Amino acid sequence: MTRLFERTMIKNLDLRNRFVRSATWEGMSDDQGAPTSDLNKLMADLAHGKVGLIITGHAYVSPEGQAAPWQMGAHSEELLPKLALMPQAVHAAGGCIAMQLSHGGVYGVVPGQAIGPSAMANQEGEKCQAMTRNDIRRVVAAFGKAAALAKRAGFDAVQIHAAHGYLLSQFLSPYYNHREDEYGGSVENRGRMVLEVLAEIRQAVGEDFAVMVKINSDDFIEGGLTVSDMLRVAELLQETGIDAIEISGGTIWGPSRHHAVRSGKAALASEAYYREAARLAKARLQVPVMLVGGIRSLNVAEELLAQNEADYISMCRPLIHEPDLIKRWSAGQREPSGCQSENACFGPALSGKGVSCALKQAPVLG
């Protein structure tokens, strides 16, 4: 049996294989941010499909941090009873689940409340306010409270979302971050907020609870975060006590060829877009490296482990197309995912129906 299907541990996480469902926006929560029964079923289906670790879509940690409609939230104690239903469903199916914690920053959708490292316009041309030190302290505290809420709800871990141009990614990126105080300038200063978030979360959840992070390998925008920046930030995160690092790339509003969610023929032309950055990270780090980005075949997944370019294989759209993909591969059916990367799966989500594949899904294995 390939190493991909061996059992591993990350802190308290007992993982049945090395496959990770990478986070996305599902558009399947209610107006308060509570997951719906459909979203809980989606997560349970992934667990039934033998995904080793499921990471939820990004959950906003404070009201102004909401980045999309029908987004999951972790900003209020009132959400606890409904949040608890998700890990219950996943655990009943034998799975393991982490909540991804996020703040939209510049791209917050609450009118007039968008905040970021520096004042700038969002994709709609609306100005966000530059955060004060008090704003930073408040949001850092909100991440800690959200992590504690996730733990109380029964989630097995949390992941800090510091990628794709959301708030913590914005602080890391000189494209967004023009500050002249201790949170701007050098890569160490730009990384200060995410390190403070990690420390706050660790204090909130304790030493025996896995805390992971997702970061960009490169922003792929002029003046943005670079691979060398990423490597330094990854080292600082390791020194501060992170348990695993997931490497992605691009921003939600970047050039289409390097968008956070690539589409079409360009996406299908090459698998594992960020494997070189992951290889460099693996050479420097001792903590596990997860790699996401266009991985569609078991052969490539095996190569990434064999060549020491990743410890865990993260996928999202292939698992929207075929929730039982990992179960199929583990049964010896090695055909690649049928996902075409056309991004039609987000069409239903944008209309309020939740993310789903527009292509015919593969039959469920018995």
N, C-alpha and C positions, 0 to 999 in steps of 0.2 A: 504493500500500500504506500502511495506517495506521501512525502512529509506533509503535504497540504492537509491531510486528514488525521494527523496525529493530535493527541490531546496536549494542550499547553496551559500555562498559568500566567496571568498578568495580575500581580498583587492578589486580590481576592477573587479574580475572575477565573473560573474553571471552564476553559473553552474546548469544545469538542472537535474543532478543526481550526484552520488558519484563515478562514474566510470571514470577511466583515461586510455587513451591509452599511455602506457609507450614507451619511445623512443627506436628506433633500427636503424641500418644502413639499408637503403632501397636499396642503389645502383642505384638510379634513378635520379641523377643530371648529368649535363653536365660536361665537362672537367674543366670549370671555377668554378663549384660549384653551378650553378643556377639550381633550380628545373625544371624538365621537366613537360610537360602537363600530362604525366602519373602519376607523383608523386602528382601533384595537384589534380588529380582525385582520387587517393588513399585517400588523406586527406579528400576530399569532401565526399567520400563514407562513411568514418568513421563518419562524421557529420550527414549524412543522416541516419546512423545506430544508432543515438542517444547517441554516446559516450559523456559523460559530458565535459571532457577536453581532447584535443588531444595534445600530445607533439611530436614535430617533431623528426626525427633522428638527431643525433649530428652534429652540424654545426661547422666547424673549423673556429677559430677566426683570425688566421694568416696563411700565406701560408705554413710555415714549420710545422704547427700543423695538417695538413691533415693526417688522419689515415687509409684511405681506398680509393680505386678508386670509382669514381662516387658518392662521398660523397657531401652532401650539404655544402655550405660555407656561411660565414657571415663576410668575410674579406676585402670586397671592396665595395665602394660606387657604382661602376658600376653594382653591382648585384641588386641594389634597385628595378628597374622596374620589374624584373622577380620574385624577392622575394615577391613583393606585390601581385602577382597573387594568391599565396597560401592562405593567410588569406581571400582574396576576395572570393575565391571558398568555403572556410569553412563557412564564415559568411553567404553567400547566402543559405547555407544548414542549417542554424540555429545553427551552432557550435561555439566553442571557442577553440583557438589554441595558444600554447606557443612554442617558439623556444628554443631548447636545444643548449647551447653553450659549445664548447669543444676544447681541444687541445690534440693531440696525444702523446706529450712528447716523451718518449723513443720509442714509436711505430709509430712515424711519418714516412710516406712513401716517402718523398722527399729525394732522394739520398744525403747523406753527410750533411743533415741539421737537423737530429734528436737531440733534446736537452731534458734534464731531470734534476731532482734535483741533481743527481750524475752521474758520468761517468759509464756506464755499457753497456752490449751487449743486443740487442733486440732479438726477436725470430729468426731472420735470422743470428744472430751472428755478426751483425754490431754494432759498438760502437756508442753511443750517447755522446754528450758533456755535461759536467756539466754546468748548467746555472750560469752565473754571476749575481750580483745584478742588473746590467743594463738589462740583459735578463729578469729577473723577472719583473722589472718595465715595460719593453716594452710589455710583454705578459699580465700583469695586465691591462695596458692601452688598449690593443687589445680587451680584454673581454668587457670593458666599451664601446668602439666604436661599437663593434658588437651588444651589447644590444640596443644602441641608434639606430642602423640601423634597428634592428628588430622592434622596436617601430614605427619608421617612415614608415616601410613597412606595418604596420597595424596589427602585431601580438599583442595578448592580454596580453602576459606575456613572461618571459624568465625563463629557468631553467638552472642552472649551473651544468655541468656534472663533479662531483667529485667522480665518482665510476668506477669500472671495470678495474682499472689499467691504466687509461689515466692520463694526466699530473697532475691534481690536486689531483687525487687519489694517484699518485706516491709520491707527496709531503707529503700526510697524512700517507703513509705507511713506516715503518722503513725497510721493505724489499728493497724498492727502494731508500729511502732517508737516505744517510749516511753523510749528511752535519754536519759541526761543527760550523756553524754560527747561526744567529737568526732564520733561517728557518729549522733547524734540531735539533734532540735530543728529547726534551720533546714533548708531544702531543700538547701543546700550541704553541710551535715553528713550529711543522710540520703543524699545522693548520693555520699558519699565512698567507700563500699565498691565500688560499681560502677565508679567511676573508677580505683580501685586495681586492680580486676580487669582493666580495659582495659589499664592500664599494664603489668601483669604478663604479660598475653597478648602484648602488643606486643613486650616484651623476649624472650619465648619464641619467637615466630614470625618476627620481623624486620619491616622496614618495607615489604617488597614482597608481603606476604600480607594479603588482605582480612580485616578484622575488623569485624563488624557487630553491631548490638544490636536487640533487640525490647523495647519499653517500652509501658506503658499510656498511653493518652491521658487516662484517668480511671479510678479504681477503681470508681466507681459504688456506693460504700458510705459511710455517714456517717463522717466523720473520716478519709477515705482520701485518696489522691493526687488532685490536681485537674489540670485542663488547664494552669493557670498554672505549677504545679510541673513538669509534664512539659516545658513549653517551656524552663524554666530548666535542667533536667537535660539536655535535648537540646543546649542551647548549651554546657554544660560538657563533654559527651561529644565534641562537635565540636572544642572547644579542645584536648581530650586526644588527638585523633587517630582518632576513629571514622570508618569508611569509608562507612557507610550506616545509616539508622535505620528500623526497621519499626515502625509505629504500630498498636497494637491497643487493647484495653480490657477492663475487668471482671476479676473474680477467679474462681477455680475454685469458690469457695463463696459467691459473692455472690448478690444477688437474681436470680431467674431471668430477669427482664426485661432485666437488664444483665449476665448471666453471660458468662464468657469464651467460651463456645460457646452462642449463643442457639439456640432451637429453635422450630418450629411457625410459625403464621401471623404472629406478631410479627416473626420473622426474615425472612419472605418479603415483608413489607409495604413495607420500604424497604431499598435496597441501600446499601452503603458507610456503615456505622453511624458511623464516626469521621472522615468526610471534612472536617468543619469543623475538627477538631483538626489534621488533616493540612494543611489550607490555612494555618492559622496557623503551623505548623511550617515549611512551605515558604517562608513570607514571612520567616522569621528565619534559615534555615539555607542553607548552600551545599552540604552533603553530600546525596546522594540520599535521598529519602523513599520508603519502601515503605508501602503501605496495605493492610491486611487487614480483613475484616469484612463478610460478606454480599454480596460482589460476585458477581453471577451472570450478567451480560450483557455482551456486547461493547460495546454502546452506552454503558453506564455507565463501563466501563473507558476508552473513548475520551474521554468527558466529563472524567474525572478528570485526564487528561493535558492536554487542551485548556484546561481552566480552571486549570491550574497548581496542582492540589491533590495531586498525587503524581507521582513519576517512574517507579515500578514498581507493578504490580498483583499483590497476593498473594492466593492462594486456597488452601483446603485441602479442605473437604468436596466442592465441585464436582469436584475431581480424584480424590476417592475414588469418586464416582459415575461419573466418565467420565475415565479417565487420558488419553485422546486428545482432550480438549476443545480444547486450544490448537492441535493439528494440524488439527482440524475447522474452527476459526475461521480459521486461516491459509489454508485451502483455499477460503474464501469462504462457508462454511456458518455463518450468523450466529445461528442459533437459540440462545437462552439455555441455560444448563445446566439439566438436568432435576432437579438436586438439590432436595429438598423441605425440607431443614434439620430433619428429624424426629429426627436424631441416632441413628437405629437402627444406623448404621454402627459405633457403639461397643459395641453389644450383643455381637457376636462377640469383640471384643477383651477385654471383661470376663470372657468365658467361656474365655479362653486360646486362641482361634482366630485372633486378629489382626483388625484393623480391616478392614471390607469393607462395600460398599453393600448394603442390603437391597432396594433397588429394582433393576429390570433395567437393566443398563448399556447405553449406546448402542453400536451396532456399531462395531467397529474399522475405521478407514479403511485402504485398501490403499496 
